[in-house]
Amino acid sequence: MKAIKVMAIINEQGQITLDRPLMTEKNSRVELIVLIPEAGEINEDDKTKEEIIADFRQAWHEAMTGQTIPVAQLWEGLEDV
């Protein structure tokens, strides 16, 4: 058996909607294990899809407008850590 991890939402009817389609054999039967986090386990630091897209757009804009740092400069000083 092969495992694929994907996030999903359970709607008000109790149906599961995956965040992205599964790229696997279609019309096949699957076994599903649903892991629901307890209230204390929810990480408030997790970014929403919208926040991730906004971060990507900002990074893309910076890259396209030359607002970048050479990779060699990123490593400077890490030897001392």
PDB file with one MODEL, atoms N, CA, C and O in Angstrom:
MODEL        1
ATOM      1  N   MET A   1       0.838  -1.178   0.000  1.00  0.00           N
ATOM      2  CA  MET A   1       0.000   0.000   0.000  1.00  0.00           C
ATOM      3  C   MET A   1       0.882   1.239   0.000  1.00  0.00           C
ATOM      4  O   MET A   1       1.907   1.268   0.681  1.00  0.00           O
ATOM      5  N   LYS A   2       0.496   2.267  -0.757  1.00  0.00           N
ATOM      6  CA  LYS A   2       1.236   3.513  -0.851  1.00  0.00           C
ATOM      7  C   LYS A   2       0.495   4.570  -0.043  1.00  0.00           C
ATOM      8  O   LYS A   2      -0.735   4.617  -0.067  1.00  0.00           O
ATOM      9  N   ALA A   3       1.239   5.432   0.682  1.00  0.00           N
ATOM     10  CA  ALA A   3       0.636   6.506   1.465  1.00  0.00           C
ATOM     11  C   ALA A   3       0.868   7.840   0.773  1.00  0.00           C
ATOM     12  O   ALA A   3       1.955   8.107   0.259  1.00  0.00           O
ATOM     13  N   ILE A   4      -0.158   8.667   0.767  1.00  0.00           N
ATOM     14  CA  ILE A   4      -0.075  10.025   0.229  1.00  0.00           C
ATOM     15  C   ILE A   4      -0.659  10.948   1.287  1.00  0.00           C
ATOM     16  O   ILE A   4      -1.780  10.745   1.753  1.00  0.00           O
ATOM     17  N   LYS A   5       0.113  11.962   1.660  1.00  0.00           N
ATOM     18  CA  LYS A   5      -0.388  12.917   2.646  1.00  0.00           C
ATOM     19  C   LYS A   5      -0.897  14.148   1.919  1.00  0.00           C
ATOM     20  O   LYS A   5      -0.188  14.725   1.094  1.00  0.00           O
ATOM     21  N   VAL A   6      -2.121  14.551   2.223  1.00  0.00           N
ATOM     22  CA  VAL A   6      -2.717  15.728   1.621  1.00  0.00           C
ATOM     23  C   VAL A   6      -3.650  16.354   2.654  1.00  0.00           C
ATOM     24  O   VAL A   6      -4.298  15.649   3.427  1.00  0.00           O
ATOM     25  N   MET A   7      -3.710  17.668   2.659  1.00  0.00           N
ATOM     26  CA  MET A   7      -4.602  18.372   3.575  1.00  0.00           C
ATOM     27  C   MET A   7      -5.979  18.478   2.934  1.00  0.00           C
ATOM     28  O   MET A   7      -6.116  18.465   1.710  1.00  0.00           O
ATOM     29  N   ALA A   8      -6.995  18.584   3.785  1.00  0.00           N
ATOM     30  CA  ALA A   8      -8.366  18.648   3.301  1.00  0.00           C
ATOM     31  C   ALA A   8      -9.218  19.408   4.310  1.00  0.00           C
ATOM     32  O   ALA A   8      -8.772  19.728   5.412  1.00  0.00           O
ATOM     33  N   ILE A   9     -10.433  19.682   3.913  1.00  0.00           N
ATOM     34  CA  ILE A   9     -11.406  20.349   4.781  1.00  0.00           C
ATOM     35  C   ILE A   9     -12.646  19.469   4.853  1.00  0.00           C
ATOM     36  O   ILE A   9     -13.079  18.901   3.851  1.00  0.00           O
ATOM     37  N   ILE A  10     -13.207  19.365   6.046  1.00  0.00           N
ATOM     38  CA  ILE A  10     -14.476  18.668   6.213  1.00  0.00           C
ATOM     39  C   ILE A  10     -15.560  19.743   6.212  1.00  0.00           C
ATOM     40  O   ILE A  10     -15.558  20.630   7.066  1.00  0.00           O
ATOM     41  N   ASN A  11     -16.483  19.667   5.256  1.00  0.00           N
ATOM     42  CA  ASN A  11     -17.520  20.699   5.160  1.00  0.00           C
ATOM     43  C   ASN A  11     -18.660  20.418   6.135  1.00  0.00           C
ATOM     44  O   ASN A  11     -18.609  19.459   6.905  1.00  0.00           O
ATOM     45  N   GLU A  12     -19.673  21.251   6.094  1.00  0.00           N
ATOM     46  CA  GLU A  12     -20.776  21.153   7.042  1.00  0.00           C
ATOM     47  C   GLU A  12     -21.618  19.897   6.858  1.00  0.00           C
ATOM     48  O   GLU A  12     -22.350  19.504   7.765  1.00  0.00           O
ATOM     49  N   GLN A  13     -21.520  19.268   5.696  1.00  0.00           N
ATOM     50  CA  GLN A  13     -22.227  18.011   5.453  1.00  0.00           C
ATOM     51  C   GLN A  13     -21.378  16.803   5.835  1.00  0.00           C
ATOM     52  O   GLN A  13     -21.805  15.660   5.674  1.00  0.00           O
ATOM     53  N   GLY A  14     -20.163  17.065   6.347  1.00  0.00           N
ATOM     54  CA  GLY A  14     -19.273  15.977   6.738  1.00  0.00           C
ATOM     55  C   GLY A  14     -18.489  15.388   5.579  1.00  0.00           C
ATOM     56  O   GLY A  14     -17.866  14.336   5.725  1.00  0.00           O
ATOM     57  N   GLN A  15     -18.511  16.044   4.442  1.00  0.00           N
ATOM     58  CA  GLN A  15     -17.782  15.552   3.278  1.00  0.00           C
ATOM     59  C   GLN A  15     -16.387  16.158   3.246  1.00  0.00           C
ATOM     60  O   GLN A  15     -16.187  17.301   3.659  1.00  0.00           O
ATOM     61  N   ILE A  16     -15.440  15.397   2.761  1.00  0.00           N
ATOM     62  CA  ILE A  16     -14.044  15.826   2.706  1.00  0.00           C
ATOM     63  C   ILE A  16     -13.735  16.396   1.327  1.00  0.00           C
ATOM     64  O   ILE A  16     -14.046  15.788   0.303  1.00  0.00           O
ATOM     65  N   THR A  17     -13.115  17.581   1.319  1.00  0.00           N
ATOM     66  CA  THR A  17     -12.658  18.206   0.082  1.00  0.00           C
ATOM     67  C   THR A  17     -11.158  18.368   0.185  1.00  0.00           C
ATOM     68  O   THR A  17     -10.664  19.057   1.078  1.00  0.00           O
ATOM     69  N   LEU A  18     -10.424  17.736  -0.727  1.00  0.00           N
ATOM     70  CA  LEU A  18      -8.973  17.817  -0.721  1.00  0.00           C
ATOM     71  C   LEU A  18      -8.499  19.174  -1.201  1.00  0.00           C
ATOM     72  O   LEU A  18      -9.132  19.791  -2.058  1.00  0.00           O
ATOM     73  N   ASP A  19      -7.371  19.647  -0.645  1.00  0.00           N
ATOM     74  CA  ASP A  19      -6.801  20.925  -1.065  1.00  0.00           C
ATOM     75  C   ASP A  19      -6.261  20.870  -2.486  1.00  0.00           C
ATOM     76  O   ASP A  19      -6.193  21.893  -3.167  1.00  0.00           O
ATOM     77  N   ARG A  20      -5.883  19.694  -2.930  1.00  0.00           N
ATOM     78  CA  ARG A  20      -5.368  19.522  -4.288  1.00  0.00           C
ATOM     79  C   ARG A  20      -5.755  18.131  -4.777  1.00  0.00           C
ATOM     80  O   ARG A  20      -5.941  17.224  -3.965  1.00  0.00           O
ATOM     81  N   PRO A  21      -5.877  17.949  -6.081  1.00  0.00           N
ATOM     82  CA  PRO A  21      -6.224  16.620  -6.599  1.00  0.00           C
ATOM     83  C   PRO A  21      -5.102  15.615  -6.356  1.00  0.00           C
ATOM     84  O   PRO A  21      -3.927  15.979  -6.312  1.00  0.00           O
ATOM     85  N   LEU A  22      -5.472  14.367  -6.201  1.00  0.00           N
ATOM     86  CA  LEU A  22      -4.483  13.296  -6.077  1.00  0.00           C
ATOM     87  C   LEU A  22      -4.036  12.886  -7.470  1.00  0.00           C
ATOM     88  O   LEU A  22      -4.859  12.627  -8.349  1.00  0.00           O
ATOM     89  N   MET A  23      -2.730  12.830  -7.660  1.00  0.00           N
ATOM     90  CA  MET A  23      -2.193  12.431  -8.955  1.00  0.00           C
ATOM     91  C   MET A  23      -1.871  10.940  -8.892  1.00  0.00           C
ATOM     92  O   MET A  23      -0.719  10.544  -8.713  1.00  0.00           O
ATOM     93  N   THR A  24      -2.882  10.147  -9.038  1.00  0.00           N
ATOM     94  CA  THR A  24      -2.737   8.700  -8.958  1.00  0.00           C
ATOM     95  C   THR A  24      -3.789   8.050  -9.847  1.00  0.00           C
ATOM     96  O   THR A  24      -4.571   8.734 -10.508  1.00  0.00           O
ATOM     97  N   GLU A  25      -3.797   6.750  -9.853  1.00  0.00           N
ATOM     98  CA  GLU A  25      -4.733   5.994 -10.676  1.00  0.00           C
ATOM     99  C   GLU A  25      -6.173   6.384 -10.327  1.00  0.00           C
ATOM    100  O   GLU A  25      -6.558   6.377  -9.158  1.00  0.00           O
ATOM    101  N   LYS A  26      -6.950   6.718 -11.333  1.00  0.00           N
ATOM    102  CA  LYS A  26      -8.337   7.142 -11.119  1.00  0.00           C
ATOM    103  C   LYS A  26      -9.247   5.935 -10.943  1.00  0.00           C
ATOM    104  O   LYS A  26      -8.904   4.819 -11.332  1.00  0.00           O
ATOM    105  N   ASN A  27     -10.393   6.170 -10.360  1.00  0.00           N
ATOM    106  CA  ASN A  27     -11.420   5.140 -10.153  1.00  0.00           C
ATOM    107  C   ASN A  27     -10.904   3.931  -9.389  1.00  0.00           C
ATOM    108  O   ASN A  27     -11.278   2.794  -9.673  1.00  0.00           O
ATOM    109  N   SER A  28     -10.031   4.194  -8.406  1.00  0.00           N
ATOM    110  CA  SER A  28      -9.545   3.094  -7.584  1.00  0.00           C
ATOM    111  C   SER A  28     -10.042   3.300  -6.160  1.00  0.00           C
ATOM    112  O   SER A  28     -10.257   4.430  -5.723  1.00  0.00           O
ATOM    113  N   ARG A  29     -10.217   2.230  -5.467  1.00  0.00           N
ATOM    114  CA  ARG A  29     -10.683   2.279  -4.085  1.00  0.00           C
ATOM    115  C   ARG A  29      -9.496   2.625  -3.193  1.00  0.00           C
ATOM    116  O   ARG A  29      -8.382   2.164  -3.438  1.00  0.00           O
ATOM    117  N   VAL A  30      -9.732   3.447  -2.140  1.00  0.00           N
ATOM    118  CA  VAL A  30      -8.682   3.848  -1.233  1.00  0.00           C
ATOM    119  C   VAL A  30      -9.124   3.616   0.202  1.00  0.00           C
ATOM    120  O   VAL A  30     -10.315   3.518   0.498  1.00  0.00           O
ATOM    121  N   GLU A  31      -8.143   3.530   1.081  1.00  0.00           N
ATOM    122  CA  GLU A  31      -8.412   3.465   2.517  1.00  0.00           C
ATOM    123  C   GLU A  31      -8.041   4.831   3.078  1.00  0.00           C
ATOM    124  O   GLU A  31      -6.956   5.341   2.799  1.00  0.00           O
ATOM    125  N   LEU A  32      -8.914   5.416   3.852  1.00  0.00           N
ATOM    126  CA  LEU A  32      -8.723   6.772   4.330  1.00  0.00           C
ATOM    127  C   LEU A  32      -8.598   6.794   5.847  1.00  0.00           C
ATOM    128  O   LEU A  32      -9.437   6.234   6.552  1.00  0.00           O
ATOM    129  N   ILE A  33      -7.549   7.441   6.346  1.00  0.00           N
ATOM    130  CA  ILE A  33      -7.376   7.674   7.772  1.00  0.00           C
ATOM    131  C   ILE A  33      -7.437   9.179   7.965  1.00  0.00           C
ATOM    132  O   ILE A  33      -6.643   9.909   7.370  1.00  0.00           O
ATOM    133  N   VAL A  34      -8.356   9.653   8.780  1.00  0.00           N
ATOM    134  CA  VAL A  34      -8.531  11.086   8.993  1.00  0.00           C
ATOM    135  C   VAL A  34      -7.934  11.447  10.349  1.00  0.00           C
ATOM    136  O   VAL A  34      -8.319  10.890  11.377  1.00  0.00           O
ATOM    137  N   LEU A  35      -6.985  12.389  10.338  1.00  0.00           N
ATOM    138  CA  LEU A  35      -6.366  12.867  11.564  1.00  0.00           C
ATOM    139  C   LEU A  35      -6.903  14.270  11.839  1.00  0.00           C
ATOM    140  O   LEU A  35      -6.646  15.196  11.069  1.00  0.00           O
ATOM    141  N   ILE A  36      -7.638  14.428  12.922  1.00  0.00           N
ATOM    142  CA  ILE A  36      -8.235  15.716  13.267  1.00  0.00           C
ATOM    143  C   ILE A  36      -7.498  16.255  14.484  1.00  0.00           C
ATOM    144  O   ILE A  36      -7.506  15.624  15.540  1.00  0.00           O
ATOM    145  N   PRO A  37      -6.856  17.422  14.348  1.00  0.00           N
ATOM    146  CA  PRO A  37      -6.097  17.957  15.475  1.00  0.00           C
ATOM    147  C   PRO A  37      -7.014  18.372  16.622  1.00  0.00           C
ATOM    148  O   PRO A  37      -8.112  18.885  16.407  1.00  0.00           O
ATOM    149  N   GLU A  38      -6.538  18.138  17.846  1.00  0.00           N
ATOM    150  CA  GLU A  38      -7.245  18.611  19.032  1.00  0.00           C
ATOM    151  C   GLU A  38      -7.068  20.118  19.103  1.00  0.00           C
ATOM    152  O   GLU A  38      -6.191  20.664  18.433  1.00  0.00           O
ATOM    153  N   ALA A  39      -7.876  20.798  19.895  1.00  0.00           N
ATOM    154  CA  ALA A  39      -7.831  22.254  19.990  1.00  0.00           C
ATOM    155  C   ALA A  39      -6.436  22.752  20.350  1.00  0.00           C
ATOM    156  O   ALA A  39      -5.996  23.753  19.785  1.00  0.00           O
ATOM    157  N   GLY A  40      -5.732  22.109  21.251  1.00  0.00           N
ATOM    158  CA  GLY A  40      -4.404  22.540  21.666  1.00  0.00           C
ATOM    159  C   GLY A  40      -3.324  22.242  20.653  1.00  0.00           C
ATOM    160  O   GLY A  40      -2.226  22.791  20.746  1.00  0.00           O
ATOM    161  N   GLU A  41      -3.607  21.384  19.682  1.00  0.00           N
ATOM    162  CA  GLU A  41      -2.606  20.984  18.695  1.00  0.00           C
ATOM    163  C   GLU A  41      -2.577  21.889  17.470  1.00  0.00           C
ATOM    164  O   GLU A  41      -1.660  21.786  16.655  1.00  0.00           O
ATOM    165  N   ILE A  42      -3.547  22.763  17.324  1.00  0.00           N
ATOM    166  CA  ILE A  42      -3.614  23.616  16.152  1.00  0.00           C
ATOM    167  C   ILE A  42      -2.518  24.661  16.235  1.00  0.00           C
ATOM    168  O   ILE A  42      -2.416  25.396  17.216  1.00  0.00           O
ATOM    169  N   ASN A  43      -1.708  24.718  15.204  1.00  0.00           N
ATOM    170  CA  ASN A  43      -0.589  25.658  15.158  1.00  0.00           C
ATOM    171  C   ASN A  43      -1.072  26.965  14.543  1.00  0.00           C
ATOM    172  O   ASN A  43      -1.325  27.043  13.341  1.00  0.00           O
ATOM    173  N   GLU A  44      -1.195  27.980  15.375  1.00  0.00           N
ATOM    174  CA  GLU A  44      -1.668  29.278  14.903  1.00  0.00           C
ATOM    175  C   GLU A  44      -0.672  29.940  13.965  1.00  0.00           C
ATOM    176  O   GLU A  44      -1.021  30.894  13.269  1.00  0.00           O
ATOM    177  N   ASP A  45       0.590  29.439  13.932  1.00  0.00           N
ATOM    178  CA  ASP A  45       1.609  30.008  13.064  1.00  0.00           C
ATOM    179  C   ASP A  45       1.484  29.508  11.630  1.00  0.00           C
ATOM    180  O   ASP A  45       2.110  30.070  10.731  1.00  0.00           O
ATOM    181  N   ASP A  46       0.687  28.458  11.393  1.00  0.00           N
ATOM    182  CA  ASP A  46       0.498  27.953  10.035  1.00  0.00           C
ATOM    183  C   ASP A  46      -0.145  29.036   9.183  1.00  0.00           C
ATOM    184  O   ASP A  46      -1.117  29.673   9.590  1.00  0.00           O
ATOM    185  N   LYS A  47       0.406  29.231   8.006  1.00  0.00           N
ATOM    186  CA  LYS A  47      -0.105  30.267   7.112  1.00  0.00           C
ATOM    187  C   LYS A  47      -1.263  29.728   6.287  1.00  0.00           C
ATOM    188  O   LYS A  47      -1.316  28.545   5.951  1.00  0.00           O
ATOM    189  N   THR A  48      -2.183  30.620   5.972  1.00  0.00           N
ATOM    190  CA  THR A  48      -3.290  30.253   5.102  1.00  0.00           C
ATOM    191  C   THR A  48      -2.791  30.216   3.655  1.00  0.00           C
ATOM    192  O   THR A  48      -1.710  30.718   3.346  1.00  0.00           O
ATOM    193  N   LYS A  49      -3.578  29.626   2.796  1.00  0.00           N
ATOM    194  CA  LYS A  49      -3.230  29.559   1.380  1.00  0.00           C
ATOM    195  C   LYS A  49      -3.046  30.968   0.814  1.00  0.00           C
ATOM    196  O   LYS A  49      -2.134  31.214   0.025  1.00  0.00           O
ATOM    197  N   GLU A  50      -3.917  31.883   1.222  1.00  0.00           N
ATOM    198  CA  GLU A  50      -3.843  33.261   0.742  1.00  0.00           C
ATOM    199  C   GLU A  50      -2.532  33.923   1.185  1.00  0.00           C
ATOM    200  O   GLU A  50      -1.912  34.646   0.405  1.00  0.00           O
ATOM    201  N   GLU A  51      -2.104  33.678   2.438  1.00  0.00           N
ATOM    202  CA  GLU A  51      -0.857  34.254   2.931  1.00  0.00           C
ATOM    203  C   GLU A  51       0.346  33.693   2.180  1.00  0.00           C
ATOM    204  O   GLU A  51       1.284  34.424   1.863  1.00  0.00           O
ATOM    205  N   ILE A  52       0.314  32.405   1.901  1.00  0.00           N
ATOM    206  CA  ILE A  52       1.402  31.764   1.162  1.00  0.00           C
ATOM    207  C   ILE A  52       1.490  32.348  -0.246  1.00  0.00           C
ATOM    208  O   ILE A  52       2.583  32.634  -0.734  1.00  0.00           O
ATOM    209  N   ILE A  53       0.342  32.525  -0.898  1.00  0.00           N
ATOM    210  CA  ILE A  53       0.327  33.095  -2.250  1.00  0.00           C
ATOM    211  C   ILE A  53       0.836  34.534  -2.222  1.00  0.00           C
ATOM    212  O   ILE A  53       1.593  34.943  -3.102  1.00  0.00           O
ATOM    213  N   ALA A  54       0.424  35.299  -1.218  1.00  0.00           N
ATOM    214  CA  ALA A  54       0.889  36.692  -1.108  1.00  0.00           C
ATOM    215  C   ALA A  54       2.404  36.736  -0.915  1.00  0.00           C
ATOM    216  O   ALA A  54       3.083  37.564  -1.522  1.00  0.00           O
ATOM    217  N   ASP A  55       2.941  35.841  -0.063  1.00  0.00           N
ATOM    218  CA  ASP A  55       4.390  35.771   0.152  1.00  0.00           C
ATOM    219  C   ASP A  55       5.110  35.421  -1.148  1.00  0.00           C
ATOM    220  O   ASP A  55       6.150  36.001  -1.460  1.00  0.00           O
ATOM    221  N   PHE A  56       4.553  34.468  -1.910  1.00  0.00           N
ATOM    222  CA  PHE A  56       5.162  34.072  -3.168  1.00  0.00           C
ATOM    223  C   PHE A  56       5.161  35.238  -4.161  1.00  0.00           C
ATOM    224  O   PHE A  56       6.157  35.499  -4.837  1.00  0.00           O
ATOM    225  N   ARG A  57       4.026  35.929  -4.233  1.00  0.00           N
ATOM    226  CA  ARG A  57       3.952  37.068  -5.161  1.00  0.00           C
ATOM    227  C   ARG A  57       4.972  38.137  -4.806  1.00  0.00           C
ATOM    228  O   ARG A  57       5.599  38.718  -5.692  1.00  0.00           O
ATOM    229  N   GLN A  58       5.145  38.404  -3.496  1.00  0.00           N
ATOM    230  CA  GLN A  58       6.130  39.389  -3.056  1.00  0.00           C
ATOM    231  C   GLN A  58       7.538  38.938  -3.438  1.00  0.00           C
ATOM    232  O   GLN A  58       8.330  39.728  -3.951  1.00  0.00           O
ATOM    233  N   ALA A  59       7.848  37.664  -3.185  1.00  0.00           N
ATOM    234  CA  ALA A  59       9.171  37.134  -3.518  1.00  0.00           C
ATOM    235  C   ALA A  59       9.408  37.172  -5.025  1.00  0.00           C
ATOM    236  O   ALA A  59      10.504  37.504  -5.476  1.00  0.00           O
ATOM    237  N   TRP A  60       8.388  36.834  -5.800  1.00  0.00           N
ATOM    238  CA  TRP A  60       8.512  36.855  -7.265  1.00  0.00           C
ATOM    239  C   TRP A  60       8.765  38.282  -7.745  1.00  0.00           C
ATOM    240  O   TRP A  60       9.613  38.511  -8.607  1.00  0.00           O
ATOM    241  N   HIS A  61       8.030  39.237  -7.187  1.00  0.00           N
ATOM    242  CA  HIS A  61       8.219  40.639  -7.550  1.00  0.00           C
ATOM    243  C   HIS A  61       9.650  41.080  -7.243  1.00  0.00           C
ATOM    244  O   HIS A  61      10.295  41.728  -8.067  1.00  0.00           O
ATOM    245  N   GLU A  62      10.140  40.726  -6.055  1.00  0.00           N
ATOM    246  CA  GLU A  62      11.505  41.098  -5.676  1.00  0.00           C
ATOM    247  C   GLU A  62      12.528  40.471  -6.616  1.00  0.00           C
ATOM    248  O   GLU A  62      13.497  41.121  -7.006  1.00  0.00           O
ATOM    249  N   ALA A  63      12.313  39.213  -6.979  1.00  0.00           N
ATOM    250  CA  ALA A  63      13.238  38.541  -7.887  1.00  0.00           C
ATOM    251  C   ALA A  63      13.220  39.184  -9.272  1.00  0.00           C
ATOM    252  O   ALA A  63      14.271  39.368  -9.886  1.00  0.00           O
ATOM    253  N   MET A  64      12.041  39.523  -9.759  1.00  0.00           N
ATOM    254  CA  MET A  64      11.914  40.089 -11.101  1.00  0.00           C
ATOM    255  C   MET A  64      12.416  41.531 -11.176  1.00  0.00           C
ATOM    256  O   MET A  64      12.767  42.004 -12.257  1.00  0.00           O
ATOM    257  N   THR A  65      12.453  42.229 -10.051  1.00  0.00           N
ATOM    258  CA  THR A  65      12.909  43.622 -10.054  1.00  0.00           C
ATOM    259  C   THR A  65      14.336  43.754  -9.533  1.00  0.00           C
ATOM    260  O   THR A  65      14.807  44.860  -9.269  1.00  0.00           O
ATOM    261  N   GLY A  66      15.028  42.609  -9.386  1.00  0.00           N
ATOM    262  CA  GLY A  66      16.434  42.645  -9.000  1.00  0.00           C
ATOM    263  C   GLY A  66      16.696  42.906  -7.524  1.00  0.00           C
ATOM    264  O   GLY A  66      17.823  43.227  -7.146  1.00  0.00           O
ATOM    265  N   GLN A  67      15.690  42.776  -6.699  1.00  0.00           N
ATOM    266  CA  GLN A  67      15.855  42.991  -5.264  1.00  0.00           C
ATOM    267  C   GLN A  67      16.274  41.677  -4.607  1.00  0.00           C
ATOM    268  O   GLN A  67      15.547  41.116  -3.787  1.00  0.00           O
ATOM    269  N   THR A  68      17.460  41.199  -4.983  1.00  0.00           N
ATOM    270  CA  THR A  68      17.930  39.898  -4.503  1.00  0.00           C
ATOM    271  C   THR A  68      19.281  40.033  -3.812  1.00  0.00           C
ATOM    272  O   THR A  68      19.945  41.065  -3.905  1.00  0.00           O
ATOM    273  N   ILE A  69      19.673  38.969  -3.118  1.00  0.00           N
ATOM    274  CA  ILE A  69      20.967  38.903  -2.436  1.00  0.00           C
ATOM    275  C   ILE A  69      21.725  37.723  -3.048  1.00  0.00           C
ATOM    276  O   ILE A  69      21.144  36.651  -3.216  1.00  0.00           O
ATOM    277  N   PRO A  70      23.006  37.892  -3.386  1.00  0.00           N
ATOM    278  CA  PRO A  70      23.772  36.756  -3.920  1.00  0.00           C
ATOM    279  C   PRO A  70      23.790  35.588  -2.926  1.00  0.00           C
ATOM    280  O   PRO A  70      23.884  35.801  -1.718  1.00  0.00           O
ATOM    281  N   VAL A  71      23.701  34.381  -3.429  1.00  0.00           N
ATOM    282  CA  VAL A  71      23.675  33.195  -2.574  1.00  0.00           C
ATOM    283  C   VAL A  71      24.907  33.135  -1.679  1.00  0.00           C
ATOM    284  O   VAL A  71      24.797  32.772  -0.508  1.00  0.00           O
ATOM    285  N   ALA A  72      26.059  33.478  -2.199  1.00  0.00           N
ATOM    286  CA  ALA A  72      27.294  33.445  -1.401  1.00  0.00           C
ATOM    287  C   ALA A  72      27.167  34.325  -0.165  1.00  0.00           C
ATOM    288  O   ALA A  72      27.708  34.001   0.892  1.00  0.00           O
ATOM    289  N   GLN A  73      26.459  35.424  -0.297  1.00  0.00           N
ATOM    290  CA  GLN A  73      26.285  36.340   0.836  1.00  0.00           C
ATOM    291  C   GLN A  73      25.392  35.725   1.916  1.00  0.00           C
ATOM    292  O   GLN A  73      25.548  36.035   3.097  1.00  0.00           O
ATOM    293  N   LEU A  74      24.463  34.861   1.518  1.00  0.00           N
ATOM    294  CA  LEU A  74      23.582  34.209   2.493  1.00  0.00           C
ATOM    295  C   LEU A  74      24.363  33.323   3.458  1.00  0.00           C
ATOM    296  O   LEU A  74      23.970  33.165   4.614  1.00  0.00           O
ATOM    297  N   TRP A  75      25.476  32.742   2.983  1.00  0.00           N
ATOM    298  CA  TRP A  75      26.270  31.819   3.800  1.00  0.00           C
ATOM    299  C   TRP A  75      27.237  32.532   4.733  1.00  0.00           C
ATOM    300  O   TRP A  75      27.756  31.925   5.670  1.00  0.00           O
ATOM    301  N   GLU A  76      27.480  33.807   4.486  1.00  0.00           N
ATOM    302  CA  GLU A  76      28.467  34.538   5.288  1.00  0.00           C
ATOM    303  C   GLU A  76      28.073  34.538   6.761  1.00  0.00           C
ATOM    304  O   GLU A  76      26.934  34.839   7.117  1.00  0.00           O
ATOM    305  N   GLY A  77      29.036  34.195   7.606  1.00  0.00           N
ATOM    306  CA  GLY A  77      28.808  34.208   9.040  1.00  0.00           C
ATOM    307  C   GLY A  77      28.170  32.954   9.604  1.00  0.00           C
ATOM    308  O   GLY A  77      28.094  32.806  10.823  1.00  0.00           O
ATOM    309  N   LEU A  78      27.708  32.043   8.753  1.00  0.00           N
ATOM    310  CA  LEU A  78      27.092  30.811   9.263  1.00  0.00           C
ATOM    311  C   LEU A  78      28.099  29.844   9.856  1.00  0.00           C
ATOM    312  O   LEU A  78      27.736  28.981  10.655  1.00  0.00           O
ATOM    313  N   GLU A  79      29.361  29.978   9.474  1.00  0.00           N
ATOM    314  CA  GLU A  79      30.378  29.087  10.020  1.00  0.00           C
ATOM    315  C   GLU A  79      30.542  29.314  11.519  1.00  0.00           C
ATOM    316  O   GLU A  79      30.936  28.403  12.246  1.00  0.00           O
ATOM    317  N   ASP A  80      30.240  30.525  11.983  1.00  0.00           N
ATOM    318  CA  ASP A  80      30.409  30.876  13.382  1.00  0.00           C
ATOM    319  C   ASP A  80      29.241  30.417  14.248  1.00  0.00           C
ATOM    320  O   ASP A  80      29.327  30.494  15.474  1.00  0.00           O
ATOM    321  N   VAL A  81      28.178  29.955  13.659  1.00  0.00           N
ATOM    322  CA  VAL A  81      26.981  29.592  14.431  1.00  0.00           C
ATOM    323  C   VAL A  81      27.118  28.196  14.992  1.00  0.00           C
ATOM    324  O   VAL A  81      26.212  27.712  15.671  1.00  0.00           O
TER     325      VAL A  81
ENDMDL
END
